[in-house]
Amino acid sequence: MEQSILQLFPSEYRMFWRQAAREQEHLQEIRMRVGRPVLLCRDGNEIFLTEDGKFTGSCQGAHCASERELGEILDHICHYSPYAFEEELRRGFITVTGGHRVGVAGQAVLETDGTLRTLKNISCLNIRIAHQRKGAADRVLPRLYCNGMLKSTLIISPPGCGKTTMLRDLIRQISDGNAYGRGMNVGVVDERSELAGSFMGRPQNDMGMRTDVLDGCPKDTGMLMLLRSMSPQVIAIDELGSQEELRALRCAAACGCRILATVHGEDMGDVERRFGWSDSLWEGMFDLLLVLGKEKGKCVIKQVYDRGEAEC
């Protein structure tokens, strides 16, 4: 596990990052900003690194990233061919082996029509550490089935409550089959490579034996592509965000697909305000809504809305 973090850095930096790499299972993010202390998110808490790579709780004397350091790390991540990664830079992140995602920020380079061509003079890197927690969906999996049939499910959650981790494990267990239902063909549109953590089109996370992943494709376009090409029984997306995506989900539901989706929000009221929620939308697309949140610092299921609960 340690190696997948160390390989993100050129060889001359690996001794500095070795202790952090050993803590990979506990790390969520590594944030590097030019002239600012390097920040790590470890088990939900911010920590810093000393000049010799040791953990410290204080920013006093903490290692500050240099412009040269960020440039050399990004060159290494791009295999010293940044032009080959222009499309990824245009999207603002690069997915690397192991499923880790490196977000970038800096100076935008625009085309003559005002569209973004690429980024240069990179001043910030945010390395989001990929974690696959098998069993993360065990507590909710029984709620998703009724007499062996999968319910279309929407997970509502604010950031940092584990919705993507839960969705990833649901996909795996639904695809492979479980104690509550037979394995199903699952089509995943992974626009930002967060679910499967694909590298060169190949998922780095275990998404299940019957799962087809369309990586890096806009969700509304990708859902229709999968419906035409892969005949999925289930369509899964992370972070429903637009009316176009909602229309594509409706199309999938009308074709008989079960739906698994997540959306940002504190509660159903947030979804109503964002999408104009209605009873007809609820009844036509989703059988089950799960609302996640935090209580006493822990991620919990705060509310469950189950349209067919009485039938099960």
N, C-alpha and C positions, 0 to 999 in steps of 0.2 A: 504493500500500500504506500509505503514511504516513497518509492521510486516514482510514482505517477505525479507527485508534487515536485520532487527534485528535478525531473526532466523538463519542467517549465523554465528553469533557469540555466544560463550558460554555466559551464563547468567551474569558472572562477568564482561564482557566487554560491555554489552548492554547500560549502562548509558553513557559510553564514545561515543558510536556510535549513540546515539539517535538523535542529531541534523542532522547528515548526513543522517540518515534514513528518516527524515521528508522531505528531499530534493530529494527523490528518483526520482521524475519525471524530475529533472534537472541534475541528475548524469549519466555519461556515464561509468566511470571507477573508481575503487578504487585500487591503486597500493601500495603494502606493500613490502618493502625490508629490510632485516635484517640490522640494524645499520644506516638506512637512513630514512629521513622524509617521513611520509605517504603522498602520493599525490592523490588528487581527481581531476577528470576531470568533471567540472560543467559547463554546457552550452558551452562546447568547450574551457573553460579556466582552467588552473591549479590553484588549491588552496591547502592549507595545513590545518592541524588541530593542535590546541594548546594541551597542556597536559590535559586540561579538555574537549576536544572534540569540541571546538568552531572553526569556520572558521577563517583563517588568510591568508593574501596574502604574508606573508614572511616566509621563511624557518627558520629564526632565532627564536629559542625557540620552533619550531614545534615538535610535537611528533614523535619520532623515534621508529620504530618497533623493538622488540627484538626477538631473536631466539625462546625463550619460547613462546612468544605471537603468532608467526606464527604457531608453532607446535600445540598449543592448539586450534587455530582456524581451522587448517586443520583436526585435530583429530575430532573436532565437526562436520565439514562438512562431514567427512567420517563415521559419527555415531560411532566413536571409534572402527572401524573395518577396518583399512587401507588395509588389505589383500583382503577385498571384493571389493576394488576399484582399484586393481592393473591394470586392463585393462584400466580404465579411466586415471590413472596416466601415463600409457605407452603412451597414446595419448597426454598427456600434459595438460589435463583440465578435470574438473568435472562439469557436469550440475546438478543444484539443483532445488528444488521446486521454482516455479515462473519463471523458464526459465533462471535464471542468470547463467553465466558460470564463473567458477573459474579456471584461468590458473595457472599453477605451474611451477617452475624452481628450480633446485638444482643439486644434484650429481646423475649422471646416474649410474644405476646398469645393467651390461651387462650379457647376457648369454654367454656360452662358444663359440658359433658361432658368437659372436659380435653383435647380435641383442639386442635391448633394452628390459629389463625385467620390470623395474620400476624406480622410482626416490626416493631418500632418501635425508636426510639433506636439506630439502626444505628451500630455502633462499629468494624466491620471490613468492608473490601471486598477481594475477591480477584479480580482480572481475569485470567482465563486466556486467553492469546492463541491464537487458532485458527491452525493451520498445516496446509495440505494439501501433503504431500510426494509428488508423483507419482513413481512408481518405487520407493517405499519397500518394496514387496512383491516386487520383481523377483527377489531372491535366493531367495525361497521358492516363487514361483509354479510352477516346474516340478515341485516335490514334490507339489503339490496335484492333479495330473492323472495318470491312468493310461489310456493308449490313448484319449485325448480325453475321458474321463469325470472329472468333478470328485469329489474325495474330501471327505467330511465331516470338518471339521478343527476341533480345539480348540487355542487358543493359551493356554498357561499362562505367566504372567509376574508378577513383582513390580512395584510402581509404578515409573514412570519409565524403563521399558525399551522403550517405543515400540509396545506391543501395539495401542493404538487407532489409531495412525498406520498400522501395518501392515494392520490389518483394514479401515480405510477404503480403502486402495489396492487391497486384494484385491477388495473389493466393486466398485470402479470397473472393474477389469480383467476380472473375471468377467462383469460386466454388459455391457460393450462387446464382449467377445470378445478373444482373444489368440492367440498362436502355438500354444498347447497345447489350446485348446478353443473351441467356438463360444459366442457370447454367450447368456446365460441371464437369465430373469426373476428378479430378486432382491427379496425383501421384507425391509426393515430396520425393526426396532422400536427407535427411538432415544429411549429413555426420558428421558435427560438432555441431549438435543440435542448430544451430543459428536461423533457420527459425521458427520452431515450438516450440523450447525451451522445448523439451520433458523431462519428468522425469519419470523413470521407464516405458518408452515406451508410455506414454500418453502426447500428446501435451498440453503445458501450455498456448500457444497462440491460439487465434481463427483463425483457418485455413480454415474455411468454412465447410458447411454441406456435401459436396461431395468430400472431400479431404482425401486421404490415405497417411500416413506418414511412411516412412521407416527410422528409426532413427539410427545414428551411423554406417551406412553401407557405404563402398566406393562407390562413385558415379557411376563409370562405371559398377560395379557389380549390384548395386541397381536398376539402370534404366532397365537393362535386367530382373531382378527379377520382377519388377512391371509390365513390359510389359507382362510377362508370367502369372502373378497371379491376377492382378487387372484390367486389360483392361482399362487403363486410356485413356481419350481423350486428356489430356494435361500432359506433363512431365515437372517438374520444378526442377531446381538445382541452387544453389548459388556457385559462384566462379569456373567456368569452368577452369581447370588447366592443363590438360594433353591430349595427343593425344588419349589415351585409352578412356577418357571421351567423346572426340569429336566423336570418332567412335561409341560409344554407343548412342550419340545424333542422329547421322546419321541413325542408326538402328531404333530409335524411330520415326524419321521423315519418314523413308521409310514405317513404319507400319501405317502411317496416323495420328500420334500424332501431336498436336500443341506443340511447344517448348517455354518454358520461361527459360531464363538463364541469369546469370550475369558473367562478366569477369573483372579482374583488367586491367586498362589501362587509359592513358590520352586521347587517340583518336583511330581512326581506324588503324592508322599506328602502334600503339603498338600491336594490335591484329594481324595484318599482319605479323609483325616480330616474334611474338610468335608462331603462328599456321600455317604460310604460307597461309594467306588468299587468296582466289581466287574468281572470279565471280561465278564459278560453286558451290562453297561452300555457297556463299551468296544466290544464287537462289534456291539451293536445301534444305536449312535449315531455313533461316530467311527471313521474309517479312519486318521486321522493326528493325532498330537499333537506340537506344537512347544513346547519349553520355552525361553523367553527369559531372559536374565540379563545381567550386566555383568562384563566382564573388562578390567582396566586402564582403567576409566572408560568403556569403550565398550560399547554394546548389541550382544549377539551371540546366536546360536542355540546354546544349550548342549546340547540333546538333541533327538533326533528319534525318535519311535516310529511306525513305519509298518506297519500290519497287513497291507497288501497289497503290500509292496515287492517280494517275489519274483515276483509276477505281472507286474510292469512291467519 
